[in-house]
Amino acid sequence: MEKHDVIVIGAGISGLSAAYHLAKRNPDLDILVVDKAKSYGQGNTGRSAAGFRDMFSSRINHMLSSSSISFYRHVQEVEHHDLGMKFVGYLFLAANNDRGRTLEKSMKNIPGTRIVEMDELRKTIIDSKLNAEVAGMLSLDPVEFGIFGKNCGVIEPDLICNFYYSSLKEMNVKFSFGTNVEKLILDPLKKLNFPGEPFLWQDKHVGSIETSNGEFSAEKYIIAMDAWSNTLLDPIGIDSHQRPKKRQIFQISGPSVEKLLFNDHFSSYGILPFTILPSHGIYMRPAEKEKSLWIGVSDDIGRDFTFMEEPEAETDFYESSVYPILTAYFPQLNDSKVTSKWAGYYSYNTIDKNPFIFRTMNAVIVTGTSGSGILKGDAIGRVTAALAGDMENVPLYSGETINIGDLGVARRKVDAEHVVL
Ligand SMILES: Cc1cc2nc3c(=O)[nH]c(=O)nc-3n(C[C@H](O)[C@H](O)[C@H](O)COP(=O)(O)OP(=O)(O)OC[C@H]3O[C@@H](n4cnc5c(N)ncnc54)[C@H](O)[C@@H]3O)c2cc1C
């Protein structure tokens, strides 16, 4: 059986970033990263809307995001490894009601955010008023102000993964792609070699993993499977504290899309900020290369938790639920066409929407990225690697320190996140 010091299961951004920080801190460790896909970043990392923001209501989410954004910026600007990072900003459109004011309150102390008054919005992106009848029928809040964050924008997850992967190869970390982990095998810490071990009364650990390419073992395991976590954790009785929630993206194109997309008011990139509508969790992500907008939506009640290996985006859902809202706010998008679509899963922490990073036996589990695992990926990897190295506190790239237990289960200490997209 192949033996290693550490096996990381999952080569998405969380697994790669954790392996990177572990290898940086312990250059002599023998680390193996396994993934069932043929390459890295093929899970939900490759299906993301790839927006980044530091606009969170939870203190820890803000720490994780702002540190990761600074690190990615350093990689791109100082190490000259292009991550496709563009600071086009995030623009939340809101109404003067409880929801809008709560959002404003959560964002007001975040550096680099500002209120955008209606005059400015009218001159730049909003050119018509909501039709009252349509607004009533679709339960739409009017746009009455905006909140713009400038430490935010869009990025390319495959380029971030490529940065971690190439750095890991240089540090001699091994990879085994096309390796489906079928089972975590529990062993007793003190083997008696009786059939049926481990028994209730024996201390246990993960002894090895059974995979499509044979059995591997390690001293420690990092389980970075996010939305897939339950497939390996449920059978051995570990709660992942997340549930997979399907998320879809519809790419729309056409002359009216291009007119809205190419906008030089908010940043020097000349493209629209990542824009969030006031109602029903719909957002527009600028996709400059494709001259398109990616439309995403964070629907909740009515969207089941069933997990499918290859989820598909539903055209009917777009046409009946998303398009009417989009065109109520932006009637000019009437002529837009869906030119591509895909779906994936959020690994949704349904309670507080902050990640879970905790240890059970000799396994560190990272999950519950709740729709923002790319933009927090670097810091999540630092915390995971530090926990695998038995540390209690971890310095982030930003210089701030996180008490690792705060993101765990037993001593969890986080504020609930209200701004999940
Ligand atoms: C539609 C959509 C939009 C999103 N938008 C954003 C956004 O704008 N910004 C943002 O920051 N985040 C966004 N996210 C969330 C983000 O994509 C995730 O939080 C992030 O990719 C999680 O990374 P991960 O490495 O933890 O998981 P994953 O990338 O899913 O990696 C898990 C890996 O585990 C592997 N695996 C699973 N089972 C096994 C097995 N049995 N054996 C071996 N390997 C296995 C998979 O192949 C996969 O590579 C979005 C997600 C979706 C679906």
PDBQT file of the ligand as one rigid body, heavy atoms in Angstrom, charges set to zero:
ROOT
HETATM    1  C1  LIG A 501     -22.938  28.489  -9.800  1.00  0.00    +0.000 C 
HETATM    2  C2  LIG A 501     -21.896  28.798  -8.759  1.00  0.00    +0.000 A 
HETATM    3  C3  LIG A 501     -21.467  30.107  -8.586  1.00  0.00    +0.000 A 
HETATM    4  C4  LIG A 501     -20.475  30.398  -7.648  1.00  0.00    +0.000 A 
HETATM    5  N1  LIG A 501     -20.015  31.682  -7.555  1.00  0.00    +0.000 NA
HETATM    6  C5  LIG A 501     -18.973  31.963  -6.735  1.00  0.00    +0.000 A 
HETATM    7  C6  LIG A 501     -18.394  33.255  -6.723  1.00  0.00    +0.000 A 
HETATM    8  O1  LIG A 501     -18.807  34.154  -7.457  1.00  0.00    +0.000 OA
HETATM    9  N2  LIG A 501     -17.339  33.469  -5.883  1.00  0.00    +0.000 N 
HETATM   10  C7  LIG A 501     -16.846  32.499  -5.067  1.00  0.00    +0.000 A 
HETATM   11  O2  LIG A 501     -15.904  32.777  -4.325  1.00  0.00    +0.000 OA
HETATM   12  N3  LIG A 501     -17.403  31.272  -5.052  1.00  0.00    +0.000 NA
HETATM   13  C8  LIG A 501     -18.439  30.983  -5.867  1.00  0.00    +0.000 A 
HETATM   14  N4  LIG A 501     -18.983  29.727  -5.884  1.00  0.00    +0.000 N 
HETATM   15  C9  LIG A 501     -18.564  28.758  -4.853  1.00  0.00    +0.000 C 
HETATM   16  C10 LIG A 501     -17.231  28.141  -5.193  1.00  0.00    +0.000 C 
HETATM   17  O3  LIG A 501     -17.246  27.623  -6.497  1.00  0.00    +0.000 OA
HETATM   18  C11 LIG A 501     -16.928  27.039  -4.162  1.00  0.00    +0.000 C 
HETATM   19  O4  LIG A 501     -17.077  27.568  -2.860  1.00  0.00    +0.000 OA
HETATM   20  C12 LIG A 501     -15.523  26.531  -4.313  1.00  0.00    +0.000 C 
HETATM   21  O5  LIG A 501     -15.267  26.162  -5.640  1.00  0.00    +0.000 OA
HETATM   22  C13 LIG A 501     -15.309  25.343  -3.386  1.00  0.00    +0.000 C 
HETATM   23  O6  LIG A 501     -14.026  24.819  -3.668  1.00  0.00    +0.000 OA
HETATM   24  P1  LIG A 501     -13.620  23.425  -3.063  1.00  0.00    +0.000 P 
HETATM   25  O7  LIG A 501     -12.234  23.164  -3.476  1.00  0.00    +0.000 OA
HETATM   26  O8  LIG A 501     -13.933  23.412  -1.621  1.00  0.00    +0.000 OA
HETATM   27  O9  LIG A 501     -14.647  22.407  -3.757  1.00  0.00    +0.000 OA
HETATM   28  P2  LIG A 501     -14.598  21.791  -5.244  1.00  0.00    +0.000 P 
HETATM   29  O10 LIG A 501     -14.012  22.721  -6.220  1.00  0.00    +0.000 OA
HETATM   30  O11 LIG A 501     -15.965  21.290  -5.550  1.00  0.00    +0.000 OA
HETATM   31  O12 LIG A 501     -13.579  20.600  -5.083  1.00  0.00    +0.000 OA
HETATM   32  C14 LIG A 501     -13.928  19.350  -4.526  1.00  0.00    +0.000 C 
HETATM   33  C15 LIG A 501     -13.129  18.311  -5.293  1.00  0.00    +0.000 C 
HETATM   34  O13 LIG A 501     -13.344  17.047  -4.698  1.00  0.00    +0.000 OA
HETATM   35  C16 LIG A 501     -13.299  16.093  -5.741  1.00  0.00    +0.000 C 
HETATM   36  N5  LIG A 501     -13.980  14.874  -5.294  1.00  0.00    +0.000 N 
HETATM   37  C17 LIG A 501     -15.267  14.748  -4.942  1.00  0.00    +0.000 A 
HETATM   38  N6  LIG A 501     -15.523  13.481  -4.585  1.00  0.00    +0.000 NA
HETATM   39  C18 LIG A 501     -14.372  12.790  -4.709  1.00  0.00    +0.000 A 
HETATM   40  C19 LIG A 501     -13.998  11.437  -4.497  1.00  0.00    +0.000 A 
HETATM   41  N7  LIG A 501     -14.888  10.536  -4.055  1.00  0.00    +0.000 N 
HETATM   42  N8  LIG A 501     -12.729  11.076  -4.732  1.00  0.00    +0.000 NA
HETATM   43  C20 LIG A 501     -11.796  11.973  -5.188  1.00  0.00    +0.000 A 
HETATM   44  N9  LIG A 501     -12.100  13.271  -5.407  1.00  0.00    +0.000 NA
HETATM   45  C21 LIG A 501     -13.375  13.668  -5.163  1.00  0.00    +0.000 A 
HETATM   46  C22 LIG A 501     -14.049  16.777  -6.894  1.00  0.00    +0.000 C 
HETATM   47  O14 LIG A 501     -13.729  16.190  -8.148  1.00  0.00    +0.000 OA
HETATM   48  C23 LIG A 501     -13.564  18.212  -6.746  1.00  0.00    +0.000 C 
HETATM   49  O15 LIG A 501     -12.467  18.488  -7.595  1.00  0.00    +0.000 OA
HETATM   50  C24 LIG A 501     -19.950  29.375  -6.820  1.00  0.00    +0.000 A 
HETATM   51  C25 LIG A 501     -20.380  28.047  -6.977  1.00  0.00    +0.000 A 
HETATM   52  C26 LIG A 501     -21.347  27.760  -7.948  1.00  0.00    +0.000 A 
HETATM   53  C27 LIG A 501     -21.795  26.341  -8.119  1.00  0.00    +0.000 C 
ENDROOT
TORSDOF 0
